Amino acid sequence: MPRRHFLEHLAAVLKQAPTANNEGIRRGEDDGSLIIPYRPPAGSAYTETIEITALIPELADYPSSHQTYLYTTSAIPEYMTAALDTVEKDSVPISQLIRNLITTFNRAAGQTSNTPNPEILIEPKGKQAMQITEKAVVPTDDDMSSDGGFDMDGNDSDLNWSEESEIEVDDIEERDMVALGLSKRPDVLPRFIQDLRAAKAAGYRVGVLGETDGAAVSFVSLSIKIAKLGISDEVCSAWKLEKHEYLILLIRYGNYYQEIDELIKHSYHGRQAVQFSVGTSNYYKPTLTEANCAFSKSKNSDNPKTEKTEEGGFKGFFISTPLNELLNSRLIELVKHRIDYRFQWNGAEKFLADYQGRSPPQNAPIEYQVPEAEKITSPLVSADALDDEAYNTNNISFPLVAMQFTLRHLVRCTEFCLVCHSKVHTEFEALKPYVCSNPLCLYQYMSLGFGPSIEYEILSQPLVVDLLICFCYTAARSYTLEEFPTGMNLRIPPVNFKYEAKLIASPQYQLLDISMIKPPLQVGDWLQIQSPARTLSQHCRVEEVVSGKAFLSPPIKDIQPKAPSTAFPCKDIEDSSEPQTVVFSRYDINFDELEKGRKRDAIVKMLDTLPSVEQMKSWLEERTRMGEEVTLKNWRERISPAAWGILRWIIASNRSCIIAAKNENEKKGGVQNSYDERVWGMGQWTQFRFAMGAPDKEQRFVSNVKAYLENSPSGSPEPTIFAFHGSSLDNWHSIIREGLHFKKATNGRAYGNGCYHSLSLATSLQYCKASAAGSGIGSTWRQSNLNATHAVSLNEIINVPHQFVSKTPHLVIDQLDWIQTRYLFVYSPTLNKNPRQNDTLKPPRSFLKQDPNWVPVNDRGEKLIIPTGATTSRGVSAPEKPQPASSGLLSRIVSRQKAKKDAGDGYDSDDSMVTEDEDRELLADEQEKVSKSQQLISKLFKKGNPSDFRPDALNLKGIQMLPPPTYASSMATKRLQAELKALLKLQENTPLHELGWYINPNIITNMYQWVFEFHSFDEALPLAQDMKASAITSVVLEARFGSNFPMSPPFIRVIRPRFLPFHLGGGGHVTQGGALCMELLTNNGWSAVSSMESVFLQVRMAMTSQEPKPARLNPGSGRNTPYETNQAKLAFERAVKLHGWQMPADFYSIN
């Protein structure tokens, strides 16, 4: 098997004596790594030994299809760095890799004639040495498990070594024994169950996959709903997390379950015996197939769109790859240091970094007794099983410790480097994680795929990518850019041209005569070409080299300046089949060695060679349809490696969350989409939702709002106000990375130190002056679809003007925790050509009430109308004010119901999703009993049960969850609480397939919006048959309640699937827009004494009625596309008018 082959080959090369170019191969610190100390030949210009680290991250692919990464921390000459990139390293055995490395380096040093015989490097000595040949290492069918993967026992094969084995057991180091499956463990089932019960008691869902006899399990999963981690909506949006999903830590055991004592006693063995993978899922644990796939590839995708998983299945997320690397490489060592020295996590991490590769001291130095930083986090996140009283390892659950460590690094991910995992010491707070200042970390971050997928960003948010490029381009053109993509080995063209040659530039092809060029050009080289007559340059890639001729890619031409010089007019190289003399240079200048000014110029030049974002998006979409690998790196003839690297750096280094707000012209199905994301009064500006600061900054801001409310008398103004902050376009590249601060006085500080704001857009626009590069060549990126000229943010501020540094003529705030960015407005002459666009833009249906003394106005003096979704702070209330029920209230309702149970298992006390029988049976105490209702729900999953509906498997994607409305009243709230409590009690005591509907209380965070499901329809109904044929198990509905409830009826609509419309032969009282056509839901048929249980029953009966026609699903692939709320409301209005019914009085105010 692959891992066995690697260990065999490594054991062989480790035995070899040093040679002229090799001082002796050493084992690397990481599994799958080795260190090759290369000594240059005598007489070379560089004579110092270079230590090259070779890393094979996925040994399961070794030796025929693996990837190998080569890097060095040594300061080496440029020609050595270039040589390192050309070593043939993938899919070759490590013996061949060493030969290739030394041969390439010797050739680069100009000493190929003195290269020692490479075979000496692997010459076997002694009769116990193994013979390494390529034939010997190709995996056979016998090496593979029955399902085509590797054996999940972790042994890679059943290694009962025979006397004829090519390598003897005695030749293997002791620390490889576990990895090779030569060690057996006694039964540890009691400890295994004890540890999992401890994790369950701490509040986590626990799942087991594989056999549990003797604890010879394959996988253990621990999970928690993301909504319970205390992460704000802004952070979830920036991190691309869904609150309804579970965060899952999947632990794979190579042989038997390993308790914490064994893991820390032999920490290297432990790293081989246990592996980790972190992901998300709609379900509390992955399937066995998903678990196998999680460990079968070299890296988990951080891009959910590229994961080949079932919808809602286990998948990677934005930092899965660095989290997995951290857990697999360091967790066990960190736990060992914590137990040995009684460190906190901070101290253990610092200690491990300082003593990596060195013998640790016997006593713990005092400087490592570092307390954990206090953060506003969920108790689950701050919990620590390794506290001062828990150092008896008999009581410590290692899966629980691993899960707590995972949550700590997820919630605080912006504090740590994504590569070296050290604390990032910066003076600003960031919303997204990144790397530290070490150039090697940036190189590995980019080259090893730790950063975000630029392809996903271009496909999903092209306007945001366009904006980020514009900000960077303008900063570089204005010479204000201070941070650069160093350490990425970028190669750019020089200022002066080095070579002269003949070029045939016909419309069909470009052919360059390179017969006299030394060193010769190679395929893949990028060139900058110009004629001696000061024409514009063009950039080409060498596609093929034949007999001294280089065939070039189609040219990428320099952009014509806005105001070209009359003395030296700029012209393109002429298309001609006749040879013309040109000068050219390779892209051979190391970007890192340039001074700041040259770096800025280089960034401008490389960005000018990029296609537009729309062109990149179109190229990706075409390749996606063709089934090809979707990566811009494959557009080799159009995007140079340097331009691609800079683009990736621009996207990856963005530390804020910017999302394009829905445009008022967007329509779906011919119906207006939404106005609720856009601010009325800024219609002539392109609007983005905008958030910055540390992940806990929103919690700190909300805490300040609470403090304001608690200290304010009744009738005080609104707790927050909104104001503009303007800055020139070249400043925004740094603002979105560092956040708002006032360390640098760009426009003076006449009114004190602080962050300056204004209630007037016209005033803020005065500080959005044009950049210094505004003349000559355009200061904005010329390929931009936005073509941005001004940018202004709209920020929410705590309403305490008497505590501001100044409140007139500007608002000057020196407490940054009082400020939270909400919107970024960008003026684009290209997209916003109508200066009076507000005349046709409708205001949001639900908007924030503002303090009349502090209302922001646009440049025409019109007051802005801000949608309720712009902030979460207005959901915070003073204790004495009645408010809609929150998720906390729902939890109390559910808890009170569950407290009335007989001695139930309590496992689902915080999640009503059914626990699978295998997990329940393993983790239940002898005294624990499964409640009657849970037994009934469990029966739903058994073969032959009349229902295939699964509770809590609802995917909330496409369902807009609203905040509590501003019109909430005490009467309506109390009635809704009572109705929901009654429904949950009924649901708890009734078999689901008999009940026919289901409510998950965990997703109801707003008492005025219920999402529920109808299921288990009679199989004889056409609707049930359509659902079964489409693999749809429920009809998802929504009820929204107005301020007059129960005097007025709720608005009920179908969310999905789509039904066949009436005019096409459909029925079930479901309109074309998804609304229910029922007199019950109008003033004519509604009664204030109607219960929601009776409403559910009557709506379900109407949906299953076959008169005048039965309900059917809409045929076609789009049947599971959700109905839009606006569609349903318009359809309901039409139905009411058609039947002459009376519209509910509060219908138009319902959110």
Secondary structure, DSSP 8 states (H G I E B T S, - for coil): -HHHHHHHHHHHHHTS---SSBS--EE-SSTTEEEEEE---TT-S--S-EEEEEE-S-GGGTTTS---EEE--S---HHHHHHHHH---TTS-HHHHHHHHHHHHHHHTT-GGG---GGGGG---STT-----HHHHS--GGGS-TTSS--TTSSSS-----TT-SS-GGGS-GGGTTTTT-------HHHHHHHHHHHHHTT-EEEEES--GGG--SEEEEEEEGGGGT--HHHHHHHT--TTSEEEEEEEESSS---HHHHHHTHHHHHHHEEEEEEEESSSS--HHHHHHHTTSSS--S-GGG----TTS-B--TTHHHHHHHHHHHHHHHHHHHHHH---HHHHHHHHHHTTTS---SS--GGG----------HHHH--TTSTT---GGG--HHHHHHHHHHHHHHTGGGB-TTT--B---SS--SS----S-HHHHHHHHHTT-S--HHHHHHH-HHHHHHHHHHHHHHHHTT------TTS--EE--SS--EEEEEEE-SS-EEEE-TT-SS---TT-EEEEE-TTT---EEEEEEEEETTEEEE---EE----SS--SSS-------EEEEEEEEEEES-EEGGGS-HHHHHHHHHHHHHTS--HHHHHHHHHHHHHHT----GGG-TTTS-HHHHHHHHHHHHT--SEEEE---TT-EETTEE--STTS-BT-TTSEEEEEE-S-TTHHHHHHHHHHHHHHTS-TT---SEEEEEEEE-GGGHHHHHHH-S--SS-SS--TT-SSEEEBSBHHHHHTTS---TT-SSS-SS-TT-SS---EEEEEEEEES-GGGSSB-SSSEEE--GGGEEEEEEEEE-TTT---TTGGGT----SSB----TTS--B-TTS-B-B-BGGG-SGGG---TTS-----HHHHHHHHHHHHHTSSS---TTSS--S---HHHHHHH--TT----HHHHHHHHTTSTT-S----TT----TT-------TT--HHHHHHHHHHHHHHHHHHHTS-HHHH-EEE-GGG--STTEEEEEEE---TTSHHHHHHHHTT--EEEEEEE--TTTTTS--EEEEEES-B--GGGT--TTB-TTSBB--GGGSTTT--TT--HHHHHHHHHHHHH--SSS---B--SGGGGS---HHHHHHHHHHHHHHHT----TTGGG--
